[in-house]
């Protein structure tokens, strides 16, 4: 609906500003704005938007405004009963709803009193304040007392709506007649010569261009990229992390986590129901590498064959009876438990797999991974059932705990964290183990930022790694540094269905304060 001509007709009758709600009370505000924008671009009108909150009566409130409040109905019914009214007769006189709601309010106002099972009037007349308040709102769409308005909202008698109206007046180039302006110079205009007589719409060089749809990197991906760059700068190789589902063997047993450990309970781990279990550890299918043109492939060079069955037996023995200088846990090892399928609870399962591959040709190595893990935890502001783990592994000869502490200081310094503390801790697969704390300048306190340790012989030697090879391992969450960097207080606003897409599209690039 084009209101352009109607707006000009209304303005031609007066020189005073006009309200759109007065001139076009039943017209949508979007249609009015469209017409005003067309005329404003030609300087034919001047207008301003007026935002106003209006209070609207609910159907129940409209009934009260027309027929009186519930308490007033109760009072009138009791007053008309000369001998008083039995409480049981009240619903018949005023209705079930009015009797239920109005009786208590009439008592509270002191309008009626109870004499055993009889209701009697306490005065000759009353002022129905609720009705008067609602009638005021009905006629003015507001109430002078904000407290009364809030009280009526709580009673669900009034709702508030934002009303947008426009105040417009004549512009410097106002005319009664709206001349259509052409937006394009066509070949027909040039051929006929009409281009010389038509009016062209002037270019608006101040108008904003149409927004261009584009993708945006999630804040987690931005921080993840920074972590990857740090690892690559320090000579690490990225591990493949595409296996979200692992067996209990790779996720727990190979890490020397006992089968009775609380982490393996259903309240902490997600178990797969179909299929419920997998095969014993075995060689992966032969991988292939694609040629640059993508049209053909050739097999990768063959790697030394490993005895997975012997590895499985070694792990079983080190749990059940002990081996490699360890007395083990000394419990009956359950092979079915080790083959149950779970959503991986940590990326250390991938590290274990890669270290077993390394055992075929032991040599110094540096691995890292950054990917999703799953825990059966209660969701709150700081915990999710899935999150991302950053993990690093260094394998070499002659490594010591002091070397691990020194490396952690170098690693975290690359993220701008220079003040570290280390606290002894327990992990089933590392000994010694340390929690890592960093001083947070913004919070002005020490916060836990990671966990670390040296992998136990009970984990490494069953793989076939040399007894004198030592391996560092450490890990931290990807979400915590991201939340600190972007000022996010609730993790559910960073990952999951509550993420604001505007936040993802508008957040700035991240740069860890690397040295």
N, C-alpha and C positions, 0 to 999 in steps of 0.2 A: 504494500500500500504506500503510494507516494503522497506525502503530506506537504510537499514543497509549496504548491499553490495555496493550500489552506493556511499555512503559516504566513504567507505574504498577505493574504486577505485579512487575517486577524490583525497583523501589524499595521495595515493601511488605515485601520479605524481609530488608532490612538498613537500618541507619541510616548506613552508610558511603558515601562517594562511589563511583560506579561508572564504569568506562571503557566507552565504546561498543564498542571493539574486542573487549572481553571478553564483553560481554552480547550483542552482535549482530555477530559476526565476518564474516558473509557478506552483510550488508545495506549498501546504498549509503549514503554519508554524507549525501547530499541528503535521503533519506527520513528518516534519523534526525534531522537538523536540523529538518525540517518538523514532526515530532512534538514535539520539544523546544520549538520556537517557540510552538506552540499551548498547551503546558502552562505555559511561562514567562509568556505574556501573562495567564494566570489565577493567577500566583504559586504554581503547584503544584510547580514544579521550579526549580532554579537550575543553570545549566550554564556551562561555559567551553570554548572551542575550543582544541585542541592541534594545532599544525602540527609535523610530524615528517618528516624525510627518511629514507627507507628504501632500502637497497641490495638490488637484485634480480639474481639470477644470470641470465646469458644461457643459451640452450640449450647452447652449447659449454662454459660453466662448470659447468652441471649435470652434463654428462658427465664432466668432470674431477673434480668432487666425488664422483661415484659410482665411477669406475673408475681414477682417478689421472691425474696430469698427463702431458703428452706426453714430457717429459724423463725422468720416472720410468718410463714404459713402455719407453723406449729403454734405460735402465739395466738394467731387469729382463731384457729380451731379450738384451742383451750378457752379463749375468752368468750366465744359464742356458746360454749357449754356452761350453762348457768350453775349446775350442780358439780361442775368439774368433769374431767374426761378420764376414763380408764386408760391406762397405758396401753392395754391390749387393743383398744379401739382407735388409737392414734393413726396407725398405718392405713386404716380404712378411710379416715377423714382426709389425710393429706398425701397419701401415697407412701409406699415402702421406702423409697429413697429419701424423701423429705423427712420422714419420721426418724430414719436412722441418722442422717446428718444433722438435721435441725434441732432435735431434742437436746443434744449435748450443748450446742451453741446457745440455745435459748436459756438453759440452766446457767451457763457461764455468764451471760449478759444480765442475769437476774430477772428475766421476764416472766418465768414460771417457777413454780415450786412443786414438790412432790409431797402428797399427804397419803402415806401408805402406797396403795396402787392407783391413787387418783392424782391427776395433774390439775393444778389450779393457777390462774393468772395472778401475777404479782403486781400488776399495774393496769391502768385503764387504756393507755395508748403507748406506742413505741415509734421510734424513727428507724426505718429500714435502711441502715447505713450502707450495707453491701449493695443493695439495689441502686441507691443514689450514686455510689462510686462507679458502678458498671454503666449506668446511664451517662455519666460524665465522659467516661472513656468511649462509649458508643458514639457520642456526638462530636467529641473533639479528637479522638484517636490518641489521647494521652491523658495523664493525670498530673496535677501540680505537685503532688506529694510522692516522691520516688519510693518511700517506704511502703506506702499503700500499694503502689504498682508492683513492687517486688513480692509483697505478700499475696497478691492476687495471682501472680505468676506461679508461686509455690503451690497454690490451691488449684492450679491448672484451669483457671477461669479466663486467663489472658495469655495471648502469645504475641511476640514482637516480630515485626517484619521491617526490613529496610526498604524504604521507598525512595526511588531516585526521580527527581523532577528537575525541570530546567526553567531558568529565568532568562528570557530572551527579549531583545529590543532591536530597533532598526540600526543597520550598519551604515558606514559612510557611502556605500554604493547601492543603497536600497532603492528598488523600483517595484512597482506593483506587478510587473510582468516578468516572468522567469524565462530568459532566453537560453535555449539549449546550446551548450558549447560542444564543439567537436573535439575529440581527443586524438584523432589520427588524420593525417594528410594522405588521402587516397589517390589512386591513379584516375578515378572518375572525376574527382574534383579538379585535378590538373587538366584533364581533357575538356571538361565543360566550362572551366573558368570560375566555378562557384567558390573556389578557394579564396577568391579575392573579396567575397562578400560575407562568407560565414564567419562566426565568432569561434575562435579556438580557446580551449581551456589552457590557462597558463600553467607552466611547469612549477611544481612545488618542490623546490630543492631542499627544503627542510624536513620533508616527510621521511619517516623511517622505512627502510626496505622490508620486504616480507622476510620473516625469519626462515633461515635455511635449515631444514632438518639434518641432523648429523649425529653420529655416535659419540659416546663419551666414555672414557676409562673410569671404572669404579675406583674410589680411593684405595681399596685394598690392592688393586692391580698396580697403582702408581707406587705404593710403598713396596710392593713385591718386586717391582722393577729395580728400585734402588738397592734392595737387598741382593738381588741377583748380580748387579754390577759390582757390589762389594766382594761377593764370593769370586766372581770371575777375575777381578783385579788381584785376588790373593791366590790364584792358581787352582781353583776348585773346578771339578767336573760335575754337571748336574745329573742327578739320578732320575731314571724313568719312574714316574709316580702315577701311572694310569690304572693301577689296580686298587680300587676302593674296597673290594671284597678280598679277604685273606683267610687262610686257615688258621686255626688256633696254634698250629705248629709254628708258622712263620711269625705270627703276631705275638705269641707268648712263649711257647716251649723253647724255641731256638734262642730266645733271649734269657733263658734260665729263670723264667717266671714260673713258679710252682702252679700246678693245676688247682690247688686249693686257694690261690690268691684271691682276695676280695674283688680285684679288678676284673676277674673273669665271671662274676655273678651277672645275672640278667639285669639287675638294677644299675649296672655300670656299663654294660656292653650290649650292642645290638647284634643279635644272632639271626642268621638267615634261615628261613623255614623251608624254602624250596629252591634248590635242593638243600637239605640240611647238612650235608658233609661233602668232602672232596676226596680225591685220590691222595696217596702218599706223595711226598716231595719227589719230583722227577724233572728231567731235562725239559726245558721249554722247546717248542717247535722251532726248527731252523729259521732264523730271521733272513730277510732279503733286503737288499738296498736298491732303491730305484735310480735309474740313470737320469741325467739332467733333463732329457726330453720326455721322460715319463712314459715312454712307449714300450720299454722292456725292463727286465730286472735280472739281476744276477745274484747268486748266493754269496753270503758273506764268507770270509775265510773260516774254516773249521777251528773251533776252540778246543782246548784239551778236555777230554771227557771226564766228568766227575761222577763219583760213586754216591748217588743220593741215598741208596738203601743203607750204606754204611754210615752216612751222616745221620740218618734217622735213628739208627741203632745207637750211635754215639750219644745223641741227645737223650734218648731213653735211659741209657746207662748212667749218664751224669746226673739225671734227676733221681733215678731209682736207687742206685747203689754207690754212686760217686765214681769219679774218674779224673785223671790228670791232676792228681794231688788233692782233689776235693772229696769230701765225704758225701756230697750230694744232699738231697732233701730226705732220702730214705722213706719213700712212700711208694705204693704200687702204681706205676705209671699206666694211665689209661689211654691206649692208642685211639679209641673212638673220640675221646675228648679232644685230642690234638688235631683231628680231622674235621671238627665242626667249623662251619663257615661263619665269619663275623665281618661286620663293617670295621675296617681297621681303626684301632683306637690311637695309633700314633704312626708317624712315618718311619719310625725305627724298624718296623717290619721290612721296609724297602732297604734300609741300611744293612740289615742282616742278610738279605738276599744278595746285595752287591758285595758284601764282605765274603760270603761263601763263594761267589764267582772269583773274587780276588785270590782265594786260597789255591786256585788252580795254577796261579803264577804269582806268588807273593812278592810284592814290591811296594815301595812308598806310594801312597795315593791320598787324594783329597776329594771327598764327595760332599754334595749338599743337595737338599730338596726343600721345596716350598709347596705344600699342597694341603688338601682338606683331610681332616680326620673326624671321627664320630665318637661321641660319648653319650650314654643314656643318662643325661643329667637334667635336673629341673631348670627350666628356662627362667632367667631373671635379667636384671640390668647388666650383669657382668658375665653371664654364662649362657651358652647356647648348646644345643645337642650336636652341632657341627661347627667346626672352626678350622683355621689354617695353622699349620705348624711349620716353623722354620727350623731346619736341622742341619748340622754340619758334622762331618766325620773326617778324622785325619789318622792314617795308618803309617807307621814308620818304626824303625828300630831305635831303641834307646830313649824313648819318650818318658818323661817324668811328670809328676803332679805340678811341680814348679813351672815346667814348660807349658802346661795347660793354663795355669793362672796367667802367665805372661802372654800367651796367645789371646786369651779372653780380653785382656787389657787392650791389646792392639785391635782386635776385632770390634769391640764396642766403641773404641775411640773413633773408628771410622764412621760411627753413627752420631758422634758428638757427645758420647757418654764417657766421661773421664774419671769419675769417682766410683770405684767398685768396691764391694765387700763380698767375701765368700764365706758361706756357712756350711758346715758338715751336714750331710743329708744321707738318706738311704734310698737306693734303687736296687731292685733284684739283679739287674744286669750290669751295674757299674760299681766299682770299688777301687779307690775311694770315690765318693760322690759329693757334689757341692751345689748348693743353691747360690745363684748370683743375684746380688742386689746392686742397684744403681741409684745414685742420688738424683732425685727429680727436682730441678731448680724451680719449676712452676709450683709444685706442691710443697716444696721446701721440706721434703722428707725422703727416706730411703724406701724404695719399692722393689719388689721381686721382679726381675726381668728375664730370668732363664734358669735352666738346670743343666748340670754338666757332670762329667765323670770319666773314668777310664774303664773300658769294657773288661768284664771278668774273664779269666781263663776258661771258666766253665761254659762261656758263650763262644769264645774264639777257637779254642783247640779242637772241639768236635768238628769244626768246619775243615780242619786240616791246615790252619795257619800256624806258622812256626811259634814255638813257646816264647821266643825272645822278641816277637813283634808286639808292639803296644799300640793301642788305638784310643784316641780321644773321641768323645761324643758330647754334643751339647745341643740344646733346643730351646726355642722360645716361641711365643705366640705371635702371629702376624697382626692380630686384631688390636692388641694392647698398644703397640707403638702408633698404629693408625689412629686409634681413638685419641691418643694424646696429641698427635700432630694436628688433627682436625677439630679438636675440642668436642668430641662426641662423648656424652656421658652414659648413654644407654646403648649397649651393643646391638640391640634389636633394631636401632635406627641405622646401623652400619651394614648388617647382613640379615636377609630374610624378607618377608612380605611387607614389612612396615617401612622399608627404605623409601625415602622421598626421592623421586626421580629428578626433581629440580635440584636437590642437593648433589646428586651424581653429576648432573650436567654442568653445574656452576662452580663446583669446588676447584680450587687452584691446583696447579702442579705442585708436587712435593719435592723437596730437596733435603735429604738428611744432611746434617751439619758435619760432613766428612772432613777429616784432616788430609 
